[in-house]
Amino acid sequence: MKIYLKKNKYICFFWSFLLISMFFLVGCQPSKKRENQSNSSQNIFKKTNNITEIFLKKYPQKDSVGYVFYLKKRYTQNNLKSIKNKELINWQKTLQEKYNLEFKTHHYQKYFNIAYRCTDAQRNQLEYVSTLFFKDTYQKYFKYEPQNPFQIVYFATKEEFRQYTKSSAYGFYQPSTKTLFTYTGSGEGTLWHELIHAFVDTNISQNIQQWFSEGFASFYEMGGISDNSFIEGYTNWRQPILVEMLGRKDYLPLDIFLEENEMSEDNAYAKARFLFCYLWINNQMIPFVNAYLYELSPRYKGKELTKKTIDKLEELIGKKISEIEKEYKELAKKLPAYQKLQAKKK
């Protein structure tokens, strides 16, 4: 009897323990499942936020009904007008303190602010050609929404420009202030050249080689306007300089030239510019610029960057760098200054 009771006692204890364990296991499982679901939702939310953040940086952002997208935020028309006016007031004050000159200010195409000491008619022309240029070039080469307004300071004369900026150039872009400086009569090519520097600056944070920076910008020193469209693809005054360079004993082959962070040859702008003309003729300028800005220069430096750049050129053109250089030289010698280029048929 005692043995039986003992057995029953142990059996009862066993089943009681099993039932309690199962209760806790079943009770805890949904909680664990909910925790996993919660973590999963948080991860999805984080990913969604990251995707949204990346999406907001992409250009162009479409304006929603009643709202305008500007510098990564959406505004009503009235709010944006107020913000642009504040930008101009603050900027005008800064210029007044720096130069002690009276500048008129104006904003257009939402991204452009201009401080000018020329006639309103001249300013209107500047607005017209810079708007068409932005519309044509920005979306082709650049991925991201501008992170800052494009500021243009337009002095009255070359003498005034040189007096106050201490520059002997036709114009220049200053990354520290995100501002382009030029003067009345400097030419539309100067404006387009410096705007390319501004567009590059607002899209990338890494340093890039001078041959790329100046070659790309110099390509746009020459262009035209027809039927409210920007027309590109010309040789310019640098072409005879390049032909003269090709005959020099100290001419650097392209594979060496592409290694330099700072161009060492005299008049090397002409050489760099025509490389982009060559790419344009071969319908490969857009993919090359995109690759250099967003794939190559952010990841590679020094000789490795040069190798990857040459690999990309060879891939796009379908020829070895030695063949590319031979064709580059032959073409450069044939083309006169101020010649409209003809792109190869695709």
GIDA-V123794 format. One line per field, one symbol per residue. phi: phi as a letter, one per 40 degrees, with the letter a starting at -180 (. if undefined). psi: psi as a letter, one per 30 degrees, with the letter a starting at -180 (. if undefined). burial: # if it has 9 or more other ideal C-beta (glycine too) atoms within 8 Angstrom, else .. A space follows every 50 residues. Layout:
# GIDA-V123794
phi = ???
psi = ???
burial = ???
This chain:
# GIDA-V123794
phi = .cccccccccccccccccccccdcccccdccccccccccccccccccccc ccccccccbcccccdgbbcafgbbbcdcccdcccccdccccdccccccbf bcbcbabaffcbbbbbbbcccccccccccccccdccccccbbcbddcacc bbbbccacccdcccbgbccciabbccbfbbbaadgchcccdcdccddccc ccbbbccbccccdcccccdccbaabaffbcbbgbcaccccccdccccccc ccddccdccccbccccfcdcccccccccccdcgbcccccdcccbbcccbb bfccccccccdcdccccgaccccccccdcccccccccfbccbcccc
psi = eeeeeeeeeeeeeeeeeeeeeeeeeeefeeeeeeeeeeeeeeeeeeeeee eeeeeffkklkkklkflkkkhglklleeeeeeeeeeeeeeeeeeeeeefh ljklllllgefkkkklhaleeeeeeeeeeeeeeeeeeefefkflkkfllj kkkjleleeeeeeffgkglfllkjeeghkkkalkgfkfeeeeefeeeeee efflflklkeeeeeeeefegfkalkkhhlkklillaffeeeeeeeffkfg kklefeeffkekkfkkhfeeeeefeeeeeeeghgeeeeeeeeefeefffl lbeeeeeeeeeeeeeefglleeeeeeeeeeeefekllhkkljkkk.
burial = .................................................. .....####.......####....#....#..##..##..##..##.... ..#.###..#.######....##..#############..##.###..## #####.#..###.##.....####...#######.#..############ ####...##############.#.#....#.#####.##.######.... ##.##.##.#..#.#.################.##..######..##... ....##.###.###.##...#..##.###.##..#.#.#.#.#...
